[in-house]
Amino acid sequence: MKIEEFKKIGGLMFQQGLVDSHSGNLSIRDGDKIYITKRDSMLGEIEVGNIVEVGINAGEGEETASRELPVHRAIYKETGAQAIVHAHPISAIAISLTDNKIVPQDAEGLYVFKSASIVRVHNPIGSEESARLLPSFLQTNVIAVIKGHGSFAVGKTLEEAYKYTSSLENSCKILVAVRSSQGASVKPAPQKEKNDWRTSRSAIPPGIGVMDRSRYKR
């Protein structure tokens, strides 16, 4: 286990706002062992005691491991991942509430991760449903988002998985900015004030004067 890698990536994730004080989790695989952050750990201040060793199938320490342990295990079993980063990126979560898939519009996002599937589950946090559905999306993509919950990224190292997570959030910030600017550009038509002589129209067509009929009076 490389504690320095856990500390570095956890600190960067917190600084970038990809997790709040006690959310998110990290893990790496070493053969049949998984090293994963403890439940409710502060990723911004990881120490040796914040990492738990468990088996790929079962083992001691599970009661203190992250709630997402079942999901991490399933991903390791069904993909070639050697590291997993689970984050709560705000913009990505916001888009997951409305879209079916995240497709970046910026060149960097298209180059780094291309797209991210949005997975819909009834009970998103560490559930059997998440463990059953999520791995299939990560067999062909490096990152996916559980609707309303957060992202899971895979890689050969924690740094690689973090790269995909960071790129996803930056692309989603761009998407949010674009959509916001498009909405702001659609402005309602100005309404005319009632009884305003400057905007009121006469019933007499322009160019036709009012006839003086005084001379016809006797």
C-alpha angles and dihedrals in degrees: 000000000000105000091181091061091051091049094047097048094040091052093048092049092053093046091051092049095244090132135021124233098292106013136099129039142224133208142172130197124229109181107293092349130088123200109202136168118261123256112282093004119163104240090197091063107032118171132178091267091059093068122082127198116218136162124260088243106020139335149139123300096042093125090064098038123101117289087240092065093109089054093048091050093050092049093050092049095049102035138042092248119142096182137027131200118194114190141166102227108184101215094043091051091049092054091045088064093063109022135066095214137010112235113175120228095200123086095234094055093047089051098044105041107353095205143349126220120226112224119204118208132163096227107029104178113088093319130155087242092058091046090051099046107032103062094063090060091051094053090077102020132053095221140024136177128225107218113261093354117068151274133294117201128184133203147143089267137018089251092057093049089047090053091058091046093051093046091050093054093047090051091049091051088056091049091051091048093049093049091047093052092048091053092048092051092062102082125179117251113261114258121227119239115246117250092012108151090205093062103026117107126222121234088228112085114245115265095034114103127210110263116237105228097176093103091061092061116101 
